[in-house]
């Protein structure tokens, strides 16, 4: 958390000054209570009215400070939250494909939602509340010294005790918070999974399962939240006990000093107000600190993401072939191939065939840099995939699978993926993918919303849109994993023929069925059944 406070130190300094201004106004108003009460006792109306006018003015300044502080504080918190999310997602960018998929997607969603909300509330909001209390307490302590030294001495002794008490349960609070954070991740995973299965449950008349799963996950999450609140309650009770002792003690001490004529009778109203600031502050501070410490495990979790910081060689085109030499890959305890060797020439058109489970998709995932835990050698244009910069490799390769992911948004947005292209290029890509006429027939054309997960498109249309997404980027190597499996025979042959006739690309496609009219135009066929 300190990292983000330092990044936005200017904004936090301004916020601190606003908080200090408001605290000064409040404390001075409390001190003026003594003068007003003394004037009341002596029946001095003029002095009483003057005191009340000053108190009213000071409290007005405090209200003005709140009007400025509250929206500005929210702005600063959101700035730091956005930066935190940015750092998390940048860590995703540096993760290897395999490390990323060691986590469930719902885990990362929970990090970016639940955990950030916890940081905002338990971390940043509590920090500013803590800062406010500390400033008010320091100013109140200074003010009490002007009444009598014994009052501030008593306050310090009780304060030390009040601070110590909640530490007795700090360990339990941290354990409860870590358990809650983990359960929030599990909740998001469970709920996301069952909601995405709506269509399947609907088909089997089992929609009641949706409610059952959500309720079960909710009960477990509620249990963790209740346990966390119990641990925080024990901390708050201990802090409140010291608070009560301190406030009552200051009143008794001030009363004794007033009887001895050491302080004025009006001082009792001021010391009550000021001591309330100190002991209420202490009671809250201990609880706030306990809550603030609960965000530390969350930040530690973020830092534990395994990123790929190993230096990689730059991608340099040394030859014009993709070469596999003595390749072996273990899938679990099974060996997919033994000493697989093959050469794909640049500009060639190849098919990979084999029975289900023979490793066709795995081979493509090795070729596009997703899997690096293979044995043997795989080079692309003379660059060993294990040692070369994977990001640069992906600039040369486009991978199209049989279940392409569609982002919520328009057709154009799903092709561009945040990279702007000319309309002419968009239409050319759609034509080559066999989707141009369909998009032209839509009222909104390229701006047609395809719905969540491309729900408004058929399976074949999704595949063609994914193909257009790849073709527009001019990749030199196209890896097609059953990329036309959802298309009818006519459209599938047309698209495959367009790819085969494209002299600028190297095509490697996985297929269960090499269609007539395509086989004779292939440069080679790699049959994994024989490996």
N, C-alpha and C positions, 0 to 999 in steps of 0.2 A: 504493500500500500504506500510505503514511503516513496517508492519510485515515482508514482504518479503525482504525489504531493510536490515532489521536487520539479517534475516537468512543468507543472502549472503553479509554480511558486508565486508568480506575480498576482494571479487571480486569488490565491489563498491569502496573500498578504493583504490585499484590498479587503477581503472578507473579514480578516482578523481585525482590521481597523474599524470596520463597521460594527462588529461585535463589541469591541472595546468602547466605542462611543455609546452604544446602547447600555452597556453595563455601568459606565460612569454615571449616566443619567439616573439609572435605578438606585445606585448606591447613594448618590448625593440626595436623592429624594428621601431615602431611608434616614439619613443623618438629619435632615431637616425636620423629621418627625419629632425629635427631641425639643427643638426650638418651638415648634407649634404647640406641643403639649405643655411646656413650661409657660408659654404665653397664656394658655387656657387656664392653668392653675392660678396664675397671677391676675387673671381677668383683664389682660392687656389685648383688647380687640384689634388694635392697629397692627401690633406685632404678629398676632395670630393670622390675620388676613394676608399680611405680607408673606408669612411663611407658607400659607396655603397656595398663594399665587406662584411662589417659587416651585413648590412641589408639583403643582399642575403643569408648569412650564417644562420641568425636568421630565415628567412622565410623558408629556407630548413629544419631547425629543426622542424618548425611548420608542414610542409608537412609530414615529417617522423612520427610525433605524430599522424597525421590523419590516416596514413597507419596502425598504430597499433591500434588506438582508434576505428575506425569504425567497424571492424569485432569483436573486443573484446566486444564492447558495445552491438552488436547484440547478441552475445553469452550470456552475462549476462541477457539481457532482456528475452531471450528464457528460461533461467534457471528459472527465476522468474515466467514466464507465465506457464511453465510446473508445477511448484509447486502450482500455483493458481488453475490450472485445477485439480491437484491431491487433493487439499483440498475440492474443490467443489464435486468431485465424492466420496470422503470419507464421505462427508455429506449425499450423496445419500445412502451410505451403512448404515448409522445410522437412516435413515428415516423409519417410519412404512410404510407398504404397502399402507395403506389408504392415508397417507400424501403425499406419492410420486405421487399417482394417482389423487391428487387434482390439479396437474399441467399437462398441455399438454406436450407431449414429445418434441414438437417443441420449447417449452420455454427453456428447458435445453440445447437443441442443440444450440439455440441462445446464451445462457450464455457462452457455451464453444467455440463459434466461434466469433460471432459479438462482444460480450461484452469483451472478451479477446483481440480482435484486438483493440478495443477502449482503453482498459487499456494500451496496448503496445504503441499506438500512443499518446494518450492524457495524459497518465500517465508517463510511464517510459521514453519514448523518449523525452517528454517535460521536464521531471525532469533533464535529463542530459544536455539538451539545457539550462535550467535555471541555472544549476550549472556552466556551461561554461560562461554564461553571467555574473553571479555574480563574478566569479573569475576575468574575464576580467575587469569588472567595478571597482573592488577593486584595482587591479593593476594600472588601468588607473588613478584612483583618487589619488593614492600615487604618480604617476608620475607627475600629474598636480601640486601637492603641491610644487614640485621642481622648477616650473616656477613662480607662484605667488599665495599667499593665497586667493586672491579675486576670482580667477578663480574657485577654488574648492568650495568656499563658495556659489558663484552664482550657481554652478552645483548642490549643495545639495538642495538649495531652490527650484529650478525648478524640481529636482528629486521628491521631496515630492509631488508637485502638479501633476506630471505625474503619480505617483503611485496611487494617490487618484481618479483621474478622471474615470478610468474603473470600479471602484467599484460601480458607479452609476447604472450600468446595470448588475451586477453580478447575482442578483436574477432571472432576465429574462433568462440569459444564463443557469442557473441550471434547470429551468423549461423546457426549450427547450431541454436540453440534456436528462432529464428523459423521456420526451415524445418520443424522438427519440429511446431511448433504448427499451421502451415498444413496439413501432411500429416495431422495428427490430424483436422482438419476434413474433409479430402477422404475420409479413411477412413470417418468416420461417415456422410457423404453416400453413398458407394459401397455400404457394407454395408446401410444403411437402405433404399436403393433396391432392391437385389436381394432382400432379405428380404421386403419388401412385395410383390414380384412372385412370391412362392411359388406362388400359385394358378395363375398363367399358366404358369410353368415346369412345374408339376405336370401341367397339361392337355396340354402338348406333350412330356411325358416328357423334360424338359431340366433336371431338378433338379441334374444335375452342374454346370450353369452356376453355380449358387449357390456351390458349393465353389470353382470356378475364380475367380469374381469376388472372393470373400473372400480366397483365397490370394494373388491378384494384389495386392489392396489391402494385405494383411498384409506382403508382401515389400517393397513400397515404403515402408510405415511403418517396418518393421524397419531398412531401409537408413538412414533419417533418424535413427532412435534410435541406431544404431551410430556414425554420424558424430558425433552429439552427445556420446556417451560417449567417443569418441576425443579430442575437443577438451577434455573435462573431465579426461581422463587426463593429457594433456600439462600441464595446469595443476597437477594434483595432484603429478606427478613433480617439477616445478620447486619447488613448495612443500616437498616431502619432502626435497629435496636440502639446502635451507637448514636444515631441521629436524635432519638428521643432523649437519651441521657444528656447529650450535649445541650440541646435547647432548654430543657428544664433546668439544668445546672447553671447556665448563663443567667436565666431569669432570677434564680435564687441568689446567685452571687451579686448581681446588679442591685437586687432589693436590699441585700445586707449593706452594700456600699452606700446606698441611698439613705438607709437608716443612720449610718455613721456620718452622713453629710459629706461623703467623699465625692459623690456624683449627684447631679440634680435628679429630681424625681422623674423629669421628662426623659432622662437618659434610658429609663427602662423600656420605653417604646422603641427607641433607636437601637438599643442592644438586642432587643427581641427580633427586630427586623433584620439586623445585620447577622446575628447568630443563625437565624433561619437560613440566610444565604449560605453560610459556611456549612452548617450541618445537613441541611437539605442537599446542598451541593455534594458533600462527602458521601451521603447516603446514595445519591444518584451516580456519583463518580465511580464508586466501586462496582456498581451494577453495570454501568456503561463500559468500564474497562473489561469486565468479564465478557460482555457481549462482543466488544471489539476484538478480543483475542480469538474469538471463534472464527474470524475470517482468515486468520493466519494459515490454518490447514488448507483452506481453499486456494490461497495464493501458492502454497507449497505444491498442491496438486497440479496447478497450472505449470509450475516450473519443472515438474517431473516428466513432462511430455518429451518423448524421445525424438529428437530432431537429427537430421543427417547433416552434421557439420564437417564430415570428412572431406578434405580437399579432393576435387575431381579434375581429371584431365579435360582440357577443352576439346570439343568435337572438331576434327579436321578431316575433310574428305581425302583419303589416301588411295582408295581404289574404288571400283564400281561394282561391289558385290556385298551381299549379306552372307556371311560364312558361319556355318555351325560345325564345330569339330569335337568329336568324342563327348557329346552332351549327355549328361545323366541328370535326372531329377527325381527326388524322392517326394512322393505325395503321401504324407503320413508315414506308414511303414512300407508302402509299396513303391517299387521302382518303376517309373513310367516307361522309360526307354533305357537301353543299354548302348552306350557309345554311338549315339545318333550323330550322323554327319551329313551335311547337305550344303549346297551353294545355290543361292538365289541371285541371278545376274540382274544388274540395274536395267530397268525398263522391261524386264521379263514379266510374264503373267503365269502365276502358279496356283495350284489347288492343293490343299492339304486334306487328305481323307483318312478315314479310320473309324473303327467301331466306337460306340459310346464308351467313354472312360479311357480312351487310348491316349489322351493328352493333347488333343488338337488345340483347345482353348488355352491350355497351360503354355504351349509352345508360343502362341501369339502373345501371351502375357510376358513371356521372357523377351521376345523380340521388341516389345514396346517399352521395356524397362520396368514393368511393374514387379516382376519377380527377379531377384538377383541372387538367391541362394541356390544356384545351380552349380553343377560340377562340369568342368570342361570349358570350352571357349565359344563365345558368340560375338562376332564382330559385325558392325554395320559400317560399311565403307572404310574398313580398316581400324575401327575404334572398338575396343573391348567394352562391352556393355557394363561390366562390373566396375570399371575404373573411370569411365567417361561421364561427363556431366549429363545426367538423365534429362534435365530440362532442355538442353540443346538437342538431345536425341529426339525428344517429342516435337521439336520444331520441324523435324524431317518426316515424322511418322504420324499417321492418323489411324486410330483404331475404332472400328465400327462393330458393335456387338449386336446380338439378336434382340436384346431388350434395351434399346437406347433410352436414356433418361431425358424426360422433357421437363423443362422449367416452367413454372407458372408465368404466363405472359403471352406475348403475341408470336406469330410465326417468324417475323423479322427478328425479334429479340432472341428467339431460340436458335436462329442461324448465326447471328452476330456474336452472341454471348459477351456483350459488352464492348466488342471491337467494331467500330463503324465500317461499313462497306457501301460502295455505290449501289444504287438500285439496279443498275445494269448487271453488276456482278451477282447480285442476289437472284435475279431472274435467270441468269445463265446457270447458276448452281441448281436452281429448282428444275430447270429444263433437263439438265444432265441427270438429275435424280428422279425424273419422271413425275414431278409434282407441280409443274408450272401451270398446266391447264386447270387443275383442281383449285389452286390458289387464286387464279384469275377469275374463277367462277364465284368466288366468295364475295359478298357485298363489301367487306372491309379489306379484302386482299391480304397484303403483307401484315396489316394491322389486326388481323383476326386473332382473338384471344383463344388459345387452345385449351384453357382450363388447367386445373391442378393435375400434375403428372400427365398432361396431354390427353385428358379424359375425352375431349371433343374430337380426337383423331382415332382412326382405326390403327391396328397394329402395323399394317403395311404402310400407312401414311406416316406413322412415327419413324419407321425405318428409312423411308425416303427423305424425310426431313432431317434425320441424323446424317444421312449420306450427303445431303446438300450442305449441311454444317461442316462436313469434312472437306468436300470438294472445293468450296469457296476459298479455303485457306491455302490451296495450291501445294499441299504436301506431296513430297516425292515418293513416299512409300505408303501404300494403302493396305491396311490389315483388315480384312472383311471376315468377321466371325458370324457366319450364317446371316449376313446382313441383308439378304433378300428373301429370307425364309418365310416371311409373312406376306409376300407379294404373290399375286397370281402368276401363272407360268409366263404369259406374254410380257408383263411388265418386268418380271425378274430377268428374263433373257435379254430384254432391251437394255436394262441398266447394266447388267454384266457385260454385254457387248460394248456398250459405251466405254466402260472402264478398260476393257481389253484393247479397244482401238485407241485409247489415249496413250500416245507414245511417250508422254512426259512422266509417267508414273510406273513404279514397280508394284504390281498387284499380287498379294498373297491372300488367298481366300480359303477359309474353312468351309467345307460343304459336305452334306450327306449324299447329295445328288448332283453330279456333274451333268448339266443339261446338254442335250444334243444341240449342236451349233456352237457350243462353247468349248467342248473337249478338244476339238481339232485346232483351236486357236491358242491353246495353252502352251507355254514354254516347257512346263514340266509339272509332274504330279508327285507329291510326297505322300506315300502310303505308310501311315504309322502302324498299321497292322503287321507290317513285316519287320518292325523294329523291336 
